[in-house]
Amino acid sequence: MKKQLKKMLALGLSALLVLAVSGCGSSSGSESSDSGSSSSSDEVYRLSVSIHDSAQVPKTQYVQKWADAVTEASGGRLEVTVYSGGTLAASTEVLDAVKSGTCSIGVVFSGFFTGQFPLSDVITMPLAGLDNAVQATNVLWDLWESTPEMQAEYEDYKVIMLYAGPNNIICTNTLVSTADDMRGLKLRAAAGTATDMCSGWNATPINMSSSELYQSMEKGVIDGYIIDFTGVNSWSLYEVTNYYTALPFYTQSWSVLMNKDVYESLPEDLQAIIDEYSTREWSTGFGEVNEEEANEAWETAENEYGSTIIVPEGDDLATFQPAADAYVQNWISSITTDTFDGQAFYDEALALGEQYAQ
């Protein structure tokens, strides 16, 4: 009976291993190799990548470039397919989809997963001097490489990229030059910095998906929204927006994460290829793509649609600062423990921001 039970358990574990890979894009031809093995077979391992943006935008095209590079480097033994438009998982569900194995790899916006990447949120601190995607991506990498507590935020995943989105802006159909102009406005805002700063500036934050923004602006359901210029471009929001207030507001924390079990089930030589394409250079490349698209969208809004772009300075900019400072201090307190100095971590991020400023 004991021998029979052991045999049944062994068969069950083998089946689970096969399912772990097939759930994220099955390997064809033969059974999956055990972790740590090398393989010279022609077996193909299929990996799926989920991204919520459409196939046409630069962000998705960059992810496709990464997928093609990995497929080519593996000689076709890794077959990486990108599923755009949220067809595999919605943007608010992609992290769970990666963890459960619904997809092998996902593009994750940390702001949709409050509390799961608290130290990575350092680049989202408002009016703190982090307002460029490449700059903030380098800050993320330096902190991640040197901070075990930040590494622990990703311990359930294989990190492919850590990167930042461009500076977020306040987009409205009424002129916003000072914090007082925010009072009473209904603004769509993502969780975290955008939502809390809306409240701090006496606006009303509204939660809705990016896909609802166009219609909500067109019908006057909201007075505006907080997003970066790549989002304006992705959703054609030029057509329903008159004013853009370009504070040096904040960048957003993003990542490309892989199901850890799927990664560890690959043969060693294929793991090495994934490692080769999981680098700072690929991450900063994503930051560059984001920044280029944002700059082009700024010019489109101004030159093609005749929108007004406000860049608050001096006394006008100063009106936004008190609420931002209060938010930062609350965040520092929230990450500080007996063994972790939140203020020192924040100060290091600011110093790195100055180092990488462009």
MITORKE-538765 format. One record per atom (N, C-alpha, C): residue in three letters; x, y, z. Coordinates in steps of 0.2 Angstrom, whole numbers, plus 5000, padded with zeros to 4 digits. Example, Ala and Ser with C-alpha at 12.3 -4.5 7.8 and 13.67 -1.06 7.14 Angstrom:
! residues 2
ALA506649725039
ALA506249785039
ALA506649845039
SER506449895035
SER506849955036
SER506450005039
***
This chain:
! residues 358
MET500449945000
MET500050005000
MET500450065000
LYS501050065004
LYS501450125004
LYS501750134998
LYS502050084995
LYS502350084988
LYS501850114983
GLN501250094983
GLN500750114978
GLN500550184979
LEU500550204986
LEU500450274987
LEU500950324985
LYS501650304986
LYS502150344984
LYS502150344976
LYS502050294973
LYS501950294965
LYS501450344963
MET500850344966
MET500350394965
MET500550464966
LEU500850474971
LEU501150544973
LEU501650564967
ALA502050524965
ALA502550534960
ALA502250554954
LEU501750514952
LEU501350534946
LEU501050594946
GLY500750614952
GLY500350674953
GLY500850734952
LEU501450734955
LEU501950784955
LEU502150794948
SER502250744944
SER502450744937
SER501950784933
ALA501350764934
ALA500750794930
ALA500750874932
LEU500850884938
LEU500850954940
LEU501350994937
LEU501950964936
LEU502551004933
LEU502351014925
VAL502050964922
VAL501850974915
VAL501351034914
LEU500851034919
LEU500351084919
LEU500551154920
ALA501151154925
ALA501351224926
ALA501651254920
VAL501951214915
VAL502251244909
VAL501651254904
SER501251204903
SER500751204898
SER500251264900
GLY500051284906
GLY499651334908
GLY499851404905
CYS500551404904
CYS500751474902
CYS501051464894
GLY500751414891
GLY501051404884
GLY501451344884
SER501151294882
SER501451224883
SER502051214878
SER502451164881
SER503051144877
SER502851084872
SER503051084866
SER502751034862
SER503250984861
GLY503050924859
GLY503550874856
GLY503650824862
SER503850834868
SER503950794873
SER503850824880
GLU503950784885
GLU503850814892
GLU504350864893
SER504150914898
SER504650964900
SER505250934904
SER505850964903
SER506450944906
SER506350974913
ASP506750934918
ASP506750964925
ASP507151024926
SER507051064931
SER507451124932
SER508151104933
GLY508651144930
GLY509351134931
GLY509651094926
SER509251064921
SER509451014916
SER509651054910
SER510151024906
SER510251054899
SER509951014894
SER509751044889
SER509351004883
SER509651024877
SER509750974873
SER510050984866
SER509450964861
SER508850944863
SER508350924859
SER508050984855
ASP507550964851
ASP507251014847
ASP506551034850
GLU506451014856
GLU505851034860
GLU505751114860
VAL505151134859
VAL504951204859
VAL504551214865
TYR504751274868
TYR504451294874
TYR504051354873
ARG503351354873
ARG502951414871
ARG502851454877
LEU502951524877
LEU502851564882
LEU502351624880
SER501951644884
SER501451694882
SER501551754886
VAL501551814883
VAL501651874886
VAL500951914886
SER500751944891
SER500151984892
SER500252054893
ILE500052094888
ILE500052174889
ILE499352204887
HIS499152254891
HIS498552284890
HIS498452334885
ASP499052354882
ASP499052404877
ASP498852374870
SER498652414865
SER498552384859
SER499152374855
ALA499152334850
ALA499752304846
ALA500052364843
GLN499752424841
GLN500052474837
GLN500452524841
VAL500452524848
VAL500752574851
VAL501452554853
PRO501952604853
PRO502652594854
PRO502852544860
LYS502452544866
LYS502552504871
LYS502452434869
THR501952414866
THR501852344864
THR502352324859
GLN502552374854
GLN503052354849
GLN503752334852
TYR503852374858
TYR504452354861
TYR504452294865
VAL503952274868
VAL503852204871
VAL503852154865
GLN503652164859
GLN503652124854
GLN504352114851
LYS504752164851
LYS505452164850
LYS505852124854
TRP505652124861
TRP506052084866
TRP505852004865
ALA505151994863
ALA504951924862
ALA505351894856
ASP505351934851
ASP505751914845
ASP506451904846
ALA506751944850
ALA507451934851
ALA507551864855
VAL507151854860
VAL507251794864
VAL507151734860
THR506551734855
THR506451674851
THR507051664846
GLU507351714843
GLU507851714839
GLU508551684842
ALA508651714848
ALA509251694852
ALA509251614854
SER508651594855
SER508551524857
SER508551474851
GLY508551504845
GLY508551464839
GLY507851434838
GLY507351464841
GLY506651444840
GLY506451394845
ARG506851374850
ARG506651334855
ARG506251364861
LEU506351434861
LEU505851474865
LEU505451504860
GLU504751494860
GLU504251524856
GLU503851574860
VAL504051644859
VAL503751694864
VAL503151734860
THR502551724862
THR502051754858
THR501751814863
VAL501651874860
VAL501351934864
VAL500651934862
TYR500251944868
TYR499551944867
TYR499352014870
SER499152064865
SER499052134867
SER498352144868
GLY498152204870
GLY497452224871
GLY497152194877
GLY497552164882
GLY497252134888
GLY496852064886
THR497052034881
THR496651974879
THR496751914883
LEU497351914886
LEU497451864891
LEU497251884898
ALA497451944900
ALA497251964907
ALA497152044907
ALA496652064910
ALA496552134911
ALA497152164915
SER497252234914
SER497852264917
SER497852254925
THR497252254927
THR497152254935
THR497152184937
GLU497252134933
GLU497252064935
GLU497852024932
VAL498352064929
VAL498852024926
VAL499351994931
LEU499452034936
LEU499952004941
LEU499751934944
ASP499051924945
ASP498851864947
ASP498851814942
ALA498751834936
ALA498751794930
ALA499451764929
VAL499951804930
VAL500651774930
VAL500851724935
LYS500551744941
LYS500751704947
LYS500351634947
SER499751634944
SER499351574943
SER499551534937
GLY499851564932
GLY500051534926
GLY499551544921
THR499151584921
THR498651604915
THR499051624909
CYS499651664911
CYS500051684906
CYS500751674909
SER501251664904
SER501951654907
SER502251714909
ILE502151774906
ILE502451834907
ILE501951894907
GLY501951944911
GLY501551994911
GLY501852064911
VAL501552114908
VAL501752184909
VAL501352214915
VAL501652234920
VAL501352254926
VAL501452324928
PHE500852354929
PHE500852424932
PHE500752424940
SER501252444943
SER501252434951
SER500652464954
GLY500452524951
GLY499952564954
GLY499252524954
PHE499152474950
PHE498552434951
PHE498552384956
PHE499152374960
PHE499252324965
PHE499552354971
THR499152394974
THR499252434980
THR499552394986
GLY500152414988
GLY500452374994
GLY500852324992
GLN500852294986
GLN501252244984
GLN502052254982
PHE502152324980
PHE502752344978
PHE502952414982
PRO502952414988
PRO502952474992
PRO503552514991
LEU504152474991
LEU504852514990
LEU504852534983
SER504652494978
SER504652524971
SER504252584970
ASP503852594974
ASP503452654974
ASP503852724975
VAL504452714977
VAL504852774978
VAL504852824972
ILE504852794966
ILE504952834960
ILE504252874959
THR503752854963
THR503052884962
THR502952944967
MET503452964970
MET503353014975
MET503253084971
PRO502753124973
PRO502653184969
PRO503153244970
LEU503253274965
LEU503653334965
LEU504353324969
ALA504653264968
ALA505253244971
ALA505853244966
GLY505753274960
GLY506353274956
GLY506353214951
LEU505953164952
LEU505953104947
LEU505353114942
ASP505553144936
ASP505053154931
ASP505253134924
ASN505653094923
ASN505953064917
ASN505952994917
ALA505752954912
ALA505652884912
ALA506352844913
VAL506852874909
VAL507452844909
VAL507852854916
GLN507752914918
GLN508052934925
GLN507752884930
ALA507152884930
ALA506752844936
ALA506952764935
THR507052744929
THR507152674928
THR507852654930
ASN508352704929
ASN509052694932
ASN508952694940
VAL508552734943
VAL508452744950
VAL508252674953
LEU507652644949
LEU507452584951
LEU507952534951
TRP508352524946
TRP508852474946
TRP509352474951
ASP509652534952
ASP510152544957
ASP509852524964
LEU509252544966
LEU508952524972
LEU508852454973
TRP508552424967
TRP508352354967
TRP509052314968
GLU509552334965
GLU510152294965
GLU510452294972
SER510352354976
SER510652364982
SER510252354988
THR509652334987
THR509152334993
THR508752264993
PRO508952224998
PRO508652154999
PRO507952165000
GLU507752215004
GLU506952225005
GLU506552234999
MET506852274994
MET506552284988
MET506552224983
GLN507152184983
GLN507152124980
GLN506552074982
ALA506452074989
ALA505952034991
ALA505252044989
GLU505152104986
GLU504452124983
GLU504352074977
TYR504852054974
TYR504752014968
TYR504951944968
GLU505051914975
GLU505351854976
GLU504851794973
ASP504251814971
ASP503851754968
ASP503851754961
TYR504251794958
TYR504251804951
TYR505051804948
LYS505051794942
LYS505751804938
LYS505651874935
VAL506051924937
VAL506051984935
VAL506351994928
ILE506052014923
ILE506252024916
ILE506452094915
MET506052144917
MET506252214917
MET505952254923
LEU506252304925
LEU505952354930
LEU506052424926
TYR505552454925
TYR505652524922
TYR505052574924
ALA505152634921
ALA504652684923
ALA504352714917
GLY503752734919
GLY503352774914
GLY503552844914
PRO503352884909
PRO503552954909
PRO503152994914
ASN503353054915
ASN503053104920
ASN502253104919
ASN501853104924
ASN501153104924
ASN500953184924
ILE500453194920
ILE500153264920
ILE499453264922
ILE499153324923
ILE498453344924
ILE498153364918
CYS497653324915
CYS497353334909
CYS496653354910
THR496353414908
THR495753444910
THR495453484904
ASN494853504905
ASN494553554900
ASN494453614903
THR494753634909
THR494753694912
THR495453714914
LEU495653774914
LEU496353794915
LEU496553774922
VAL497153744923
VAL497353724930
VAL498153754930
SER498253804934
SER498853834934
SER499153824942
THR498653824946
THR498853824953
THR498453764957
ALA498653744963
ALA498353694966
ALA497553714968
ASP497453784969
ASP496853804970
ASP496353794964
ASP496653794958
ASP496253774952
ASP495953704952
MET496253664956
MET496053594956
MET495353584960
ARG495253624965
ARG494653624969
ARG494053604966
GLY493753544968
GLY493053524965
GLY493053494959
LEU493653484956
LEU493653444949
LEU493653374950
LYS493253334946
LYS493153264946
LYS493653234941
LEU494253204944
LEU494753184940
LEU494853104940
ARG494853074935
ARG495053004935
ARG495852994937
ALA495952954942
ALA496652944945
ALA496752874947
ALA497352854945
ALA497552784947
ALA497652784955
ALA497652724958
ALA497752714965
ALA498452744967
GLY498552764973
GLY499152784975
GLY499252854974
THR499852874972
THR500052944971
THR499452994968
ALA499252974962
ALA498753014959
ALA498153024963
THR497852974966
THR497252974969
THR497353014976
ASP497853004979
ASP497953044986
ASP498153114984
MET498453124979
MET498653194977
MET498053234975
CYS497553204972
CYS496953234970
CYS496553254976
SER496553214981
SER496253234987
SER496653284991
GLY497253284991
GLY497653334994
GLY497553404991
TRP497453404984
TRP497353464981
TRP496553484980
ASN496153444984
ASN495453464985
ASN495053444979
ALA495353404974
ALA494953374969
ALA494653314971
THR494153284967
THR493853214968
THR494153164964
PRO494453114967
PRO494753064962
PRO494253014960
ILE494252994954
ILE493752944951
ILE494152884949
ASN493952824950
ASN494252764948
ASN493852734942
MET494252734936
MET493952704930
MET494552674926
SER494452634921
SER494952604917
SER495152664912
SER495652654909
SER495952704904
SER495452694898
SER495152644896
SER494752634890
SER494052674891
GLU493952694897
GLU493352734898
GLU493452804898
LEU494052824897
LEU494152904898
LEU493852944892
TYR493952914886
TYR493752954880
TYR492952974881
GLN492552924882
GLN491852934883
GLN491652974889
SER492052964894
SER491853004900
SER492053074900
MET492553094896
MET492753164895
MET492253194890
GLU492053154885
GLU491653174880
GLU490953194883
LYS490653154887
LYS490053164890
LYS490053204897
GLY490653224899
GLY490653264905
GLY490553234911
VAL490653164911
VAL490653124917
VAL491153144922
ILE491753164919
ILE492353184923
ILE492553254920
ASP492953284924
ASP493253354922
ASP493953344919
GLY494253284920
GLY494953274918
GLY495153214921
TYR495853204920
TYR496153134922
TYR496853154923
ILE497253104927
ILE497953104927
ILE498253044924
ILE498753064919
ILE498953004915
ILE499653034912
ASP500052994909
ASP500653024906
ASP500453034898
PHE500853064895
PHE500653084888
PHE500653024883
THR500952964885
THR500852904881
THR500152874882
GLY499852884887
GLY499152864888
GLY498752914884
VAL498852974884
VAL498453024879
VAL498552994872
ASN499152974870
ASN499152954863
ASN498852884862
SER498852844867
SER498652774866
SER497852774865
TRP497552824869
TRP496852824869
TRP496552884865
SER496952914861
SER496752974857
SER496353024861
LEU496653034867
LEU496253084871
LEU496353154869
TYR496853174864
TYR496853234862
TYR496253264860
GLU495753224857
GLU495153244854
GLU494653274859
VAL494753254866
VAL494253274871
VAL494553314877
THR495153334876
THR495553374881
THR495853434878
ASN495753494882
ASN495953554880
ASN496553584884
TYR496653564890
TYR497253584894
TYR497653524897
TYR498353534897
TYR498753494900
TYR499253534905
THR499153514911
THR499653544916
THR500253504918
ALA500753524915
ALA501353484915
ALA501853494921
LEU501553474927
LEU501953484933
LEU502553434933
PRO503153444936
PRO503653394937
PRO503353344942
PHE502753304940
PHE502353274945
PHE502653204948
TYR502653154944
TYR502953094946
TYR502953044940
THR503352994941
THR503452934936
THR503052874939
GLN502952824935
GLN502552764938
GLN503052704937
SER502952664942
SER503352604942
SER503052544938
TRP503352514934
TRP503152464930
TRP503652404930
SER503452344928
SER503852284928
SER503652234922
VAL504052194920
VAL503852134916
VAL504152074920
LEU503652034922
LEU503751984927
LEU503551914924
MET503951864925
MET503851794923
MET503651754928
ASN503251704927
ASN503051654932
ASN503651614934
LYS503851614940
LYS504451584942
LYS504451514941
ASP503951474942
ASP503951404941
ASP504051384934
VAL503751424929
VAL503951414922
VAL504651424920
TYR504951484923
TYR505651494922
TYR506051434924
GLU505951414930
GLU506351364933
GLU506251294930
SER505751284927
SER505651224923
SER505951214916
LEU506251274914
LEU506551274908
LEU507251244909
PRO507551214903
PRO508251184903
PRO508751244905
GLU509251234908
GLU509751284910
GLU509951324904
ASP510051304898
ASP510251344893
ASP509751394891
LEU509151374891
LEU508551424890
LEU508451474895
GLN508551444902
GLN508551494907
GLN509151554906
ALA509651534903
ALA510251574902
ALA510051624897
ILE509651604892
ILE509451654887
ILE508951704890
ILE508451684894
ILE508051724898
ILE508451774902
ASP508951754905
ASP509351794909
ASP509751844905
GLU509951824899
GLU510251874895
GLU509851934893
TYR509251924892
TYR508751974890
TYR508352004896
SER508551994902
SER508252024908
SER508752064911
THR508852124908
THR509452164910
THR509252244911
ARG509652284914
ARG509552354915
ARG509452384908
GLU509852364903
GLU509852394896
GLU509152384893
TRP508852324893
TRP508152314891
TRP507652364894
SER507752364901
SER507352414905
SER507452484903
THR508052504903
THR508152574901
THR507852594894
GLY507952544889
GLY507652544883
GLY506952554883
PHE506652524887
PHE505852534888
PHE505752604890
GLY506152624895
GLY506052694897
GLY506152744892
GLU506652734887
GLU506752774882
GLU506152774877
VAL505852724875
VAL505352714871
VAL504752754874
ASN504652754881
ASN504152784884
ASN504252864883
GLU504852884885
GLU504952954885
GLU504952984878
GLU505152944872
GLU505052974866
GLU504352974864
GLU503952924865
GLU503252934864
GLU502852994867
ALA503053004874
ALA502753054877
ALA502953124874
ASN503553134872
ASN503753194869
ASN503453204862
GLU503353154859
GLU502953164852
GLU502253174853
ALA501953144859
ALA501253164860
ALA501153234863
TRP501653254866
TRP501653324869
TRP501553374862
GLU502053364857
GLU502053404851
GLU501353394847
THR501153334847
THR500453324844
THR499953364847
ALA499853364854
ALA499353394857
ALA499353474856
GLU500053494856
GLU500153574855
GLU500053594848
ASN500353554843
ASN500353574836
ASN499853554832
GLU499553494833
GLU499053474829
GLU498353484832
TYR498253484838
TYR497653494841
TYR497553564844
GLY498053604845
GLY497953674847
GLY497853674855
SER498053624858
SER497953614866
SER498353664869
THR498153684875
THR498653734879
THR498953684884
ILE499653694885
ILE500053654889
ILE500353704894
ILE500153694901
ILE500353744906
ILE500953714910
VAL501453744911
VAL502053724915
VAL502153764921
PRO501853754926
PRO501853794932
PRO502553804935
GLU502753864936
GLU503353884939
GLU503253934945
GLY503853944949
GLY503853994954
GLY503253984959
ASP502954044960
ASP502354044965
ASP501853994963
ASP501653984957
ASP501153944955
ASP501353864956
LEU501953854955
LEU502153784957
LEU502153774964
ALA502353824968
ALA502453814975
ALA501753794978
THR501153814975
THR500553804978
THR500453724978
PHE500753684974
PHE500653614974
PHE501053574979
GLN501553614982
GLN502153574986
GLN501853554993
PRO501553594997
PRO501353575003
PRO500953505004
ALA500553494999
ALA500153424999
ALA500653374997
ALA501053384992
ALA501553334990
ALA502053314996
ASP502253364999
ASP502753355005
ASP502353315010
ALA501753325012
ALA501353285017
ALA501353215014
TYR501153205008
TYR501153135005
TYR501753095006
VAL502353125004
VAL502953095005
VAL503153075012
GLN503053115017
GLN503153105024
GLN502753045026
ASN502153045024
ASN501652985026
ASN501952925023
TRP502152925017
TRP502452865013
TRP503052845017
ILE503552885019
ILE504152865022
ILE503952835029
SER503452865032
SER503252825039
SER503052755037
SER502652745032
SER502352685031
SER502852625029
ILE503452645026
ILE503952595025
ILE504452585030
THR504452635035
THR504952635040
THR504852575045
THR505352535047
THR505252485052
THR505852485057
ASP505852445062
ASP506452445066
ASP507052425063
THR507052395057
THR507552365053
THR507652405047
PHE507252445045
PHE507252485038
PHE507152555039
ASP507652595037
ASP507652665037
ASP507352695031
GLY506652715031
GLY506352735026
GLY506552805023
GLN506752845028
GLN507052915026
GLN507652905022
ALA508152865024
ALA508752855021
ALA508652825014
PHE508152775013
PHE508052745007
PHE507752805002
TYR507352845005
TYR507052905000
TYR507652944999
ASP508052965003
ASP508553015002
ASP509052984997
GLU509152914997
GLU509552884992
GLU509252894985
ALA508652884985
ALA508252884978
ALA508352954975
LEU508253004980
LEU508353074977
LEU509053094975
ALA509553064978
ALA510253074976
ALA510353044969
LEU510052974969
LEU510152944962
LEU509752984957
GLY509153014958
GLY508853054954
GLY509253104951
GLU509553144955
GLU510053194953
GLU510553174949
GLN510853114951
GLN511453084947
GLN511153064940
TYR510553044939
TYR510353024932
TYR509853074929
ALA509853134932
ALA509453184929
ALA509653194922
GLN509153214917
GLN509253224910
GLN509053294909
***
